[in-house]
Amino acid sequence: MNDWQPYVDDLLKRRTPCGGFSGQPGGRHRPDAAAWAVLALRALGAIPEPGPVLDRLAQGQLRDGRVPIDPDYPQAFWPTSEAILAWNGSAAHASNQTRAVDFLLRTSGVHYRLDKDAVVEHDTTIRGWPWIEKTHSWVEPTAMALLALECAGQAGHARAEEARRMLLNRQLESGGWNYGNTKVYCVELRPSMESTGLALHALAGHVSAKDVQKSLDYLETEVSGTRGPLWLGWSVLALSAWGRRPAGIGAWIMESLERQSVYGSYDTAWMGALLLAARCENGLHAKEAS
């Protein structure tokens, strides 16, 4: 714990007067920042009573169950999945989690059938989740929704099964995922480690390794050479969820965190992903503590 204490202290300085957390020191409350701070601090044993932060998350929940990034922008509901993860295990917030889960189960992105002149090639009819209401479903919000549904006991729901099919359909032929397209104008796009890590983590325990072998190989090849916080954090979490946790990752994560002295403070969600990767030896399915 001592090695991580400076970064715990950094996260705690991001508490806001209203009881939440900001994305940067001195910023305003953001629900995604609050959720990731709770997850990371809980995993590190540094927030024994997260109730006030969870209460602040609940204050931002709308009547239909969604948790938007800001009450003035209810269409941007992607923090709902993070809130579900943060509320998990809190009896006082069980009803909040249930309402948020129900919202996800009855919500999807915009889907349609491709015409013969379409420039993309993925199956646009398979439903996942979008970042923002009334837009297409993409890889990262779909993966986060699946992780949230799993922690809430809904991994077997028909919507979750369909979303896993969506992720498999969006997997690149050469391995990995990007934001959600496969080919544009017949050219395969390049994978992103963050998107690949999220997708692989969401699929862990639900598909066979052979279905994602090229993607696992891609992450295992690339992970040792990256220190980008989201790329490293989600790659390590995903490989850990598949029982392929790399050796020596503590030093990689510490090196990434130390780079803030050069590049400036990381967003709270980025720090959360890194600190969770350091502690969750089996990925988030464990769930937060190893």
N, C-alpha and C positions, 0 to 999 in steps of 0.2 A: 504493500500500500504506500510506503514512504516514497517510492520512485514516482508515483503518480500524484502525490500530494500537491505539488505546485499547480497541476492542471485541475485538480479538484477545487483548489482555492480560486483558480481563475473562473471556473464555472459558477461557483457560489457568488462571486462578485457580480454576476450577471442577473442576480435576482432583482426584480423590479418592486417598487413600493406597493404595487397592487397585489403582490403575492406570486407573480409569474416569473418568467425568465425572458431575457432579450437575446437576440441573435448575436449582438456584440456588446461589450461593456458600455454601460451608459445608455443603451437603446431602450426602445419601448417593448412591452410584452408582445411575444409572438407565440401562438399555440404550438407550432412545431418545435420552437426552441425549448419551451417548457417540457414538452413530451420527451425530447431527447436528453435534456438535462436530468429529468427524473430517472430515465432508463439507465443512463451512465452512472449517476451518483448512487442509485440503488445497487447496481452491480458491484460498485466499489465499496459498498457499506458506508457511504458518506452522507446518506440522507435517511436516517432512521424513521422519520415521520414526514412523508411527502404530502400529507393531507392538504395543507394550504395551497400547494401548487396544483394538486388535482382539483381542488375546489375552483381555482382560477380557470383551469381548463373547462370545468363544467359551466362556469359563468358564460363562456363563449359559445356554448352549444346552442344551436337553434332548435326550434320546436320540432322540426322534422328529424332531428338526430344528428345532422351534420355539424362539423366543427370547421368553420371557414377560417382562412388566414386572417380575415378582418371582418367584423360585422357589416361593414360597408360594402364588402365584396363577397356576398354569400355564394356566388357561383364558383369561387375558388375554394373547393371543399376538400382538397387533398390532405390537409392535416387531420381529417377524421380518422384515418388509419393509425397515425401516430398516437392520437389520443386513446384509441382502443388499446394499444399496447401499454401506454402509461397507466391506464385505469385498471389493467388486469391485476386481479388479486386483491383489489380494494373493495371491501364489502360496502363501504359508504358510497361508492361510485358504480356499483353494479348496474343500477338502472340507467346511468349515463352510458355505460358501455353497451348495454343491451339496445338502447335506442340508436346508438351509432352503428352497431352491427346491422340492425334492421334497415337503417338507411342504406348501407352498402349493398345489402342483399336485394334491394328493390331499385338500385341505381346502376346505370352502365353508361358507357360512352355512346356516341352516335355511330351507328353501323348501317351499312348499305352494301349493295352488290356492285362490283366493278363493271364498267362497260368495256367494250372491246378495245377502246383506245386508251385505257388506263395506263398511267406511267409507273404504277407500283404493282407488286406481284403478291403481296401477302393476302390472306383471306380476310377481307374486311367485314365479314358477317359474324365472326366469332367475338363474343362480348368479353370485354375486360372492364377497366375503369380508366377515366381520364384524369388529368390534373384539374381541369376546369369544366364545369357543366356545359353540355351541348357541344362538346368537341369529341374527336375520335379517341378510342382507348389506346394507351401507350404502355410500354413495358414497365417503367418504374412505378407509376401509380398502381398498376395491376399487381405487380409483385408485392408492394407494400400492403395492399388490401388483402392479398392472400396470407401474408404473415399475420396481419391483424385478425383475420377470420380464424386462422389456425389457433392462435392463443385463446380465442373466445370459444373454441370447441365447434367451429362450423367448417372445418376443413372438408367434410364430406358433403356439404351442401351442393346442389346442382350448379349454382352460380360459381362456386369455387372450382368445381370440376371443369366447367366451361372455360374459366379463366386460365387454368393450367393448359388446356388445349390451345388457347390463344398464344400463350408464351411459347409453346413448342412450335407452333406455326410461324412465329416471328423469329425463331432461331436461324442464324445465318448458316448456310450450307457448309461454310468453312469453319464454323464454330463461333460461339459468342453471340451477343446481342448488341444492338445499338438502341436508340430511343424507341424504335418500333417498326421501322421499315426493314425490308430484306433487300429488295432490288428496286432501283429507280432507273427508268430507261434501260432496263436489262443489265444494269451494272450493280453487282453486289456491293453493299455499303460496308464500311469498316466497323468492327466491334468496339464497344467501350467497356472498360473494366468495371466501371460502376454499374452500368446497366446489366452486364453479364453477371456480376456478383449478386445483385438483387434478384434477377431471374432464377439463377441457380439455387439461391437460398430458398426462394418460394417453392421451388420444385422438389427440394430435398425431402426424401421420405415418401414421395408420391409418384415418382417415375423411376425407371431403372437407369443405372449409370450409362448403359449403352445408348440410351436416348439422348444423352447430353455429353458423351465422352469427348467430342471435339471441343466443347465449351470448357469442360474441366481441364483439358490439356492446355487450352489457350490461357486460362487463368494461372495454372501452375507454372507455365513458361514465363509469364509476364510479371507475376506478383513480386518477385524478389528485386526487380529493377525499378519499382515505382515507390515514390514517397508522397504522392498526392493524397491528401487525407481521405477523400471519398473513395478513390480508386483502391487505396490500400485497405481501408476499413472494411468495405463491402466485399473485397476479394477474400480477405482473411475470414470474415464471418461465413461466407459461402463455402469456402473450402473446409472450414471447421464443421459446418453442418453436414457435409458429405464425408466426414471422417478422414479428411486429407489435410489437416491443419499443418502448415509448414513449420519447420523447426526455426528457432531463432527470431520469431516475429516480434518479440518484445523490443529488441534493439531497433527493428525497422520502424515500429510505431513510435518509439521514443525519438528517433531521428526525425520523423515527420513532425511530431509535436514541437521539437526544438527549432524547426525551420520557421516558426512564427516570428522568431527574432529577426529574420530577414524579410519575410513576406507579409508580416502583420498578423493580427489576431484572426484565427479561423472562426467561421460561423459556429454557433453552438451545436448545430446538427452535425457538422463535420467532426468536431471534437467528440461528440457523443458516439459517432460511429467508430472512431479510433479507440476510444476507451472501452467500448463494448467489445471490440475485436480483441483487445488485450486480455479481457477477463472471461469471455464466453467461449470456453474451449470446445463446445459442441454447437456453437451458433446460437441464435436467439430462441430456437425451439426449446432450449434448456430450462428456464427462459433467460433470465438476466444474470444469473450467478453461476460460476463454475466452481 
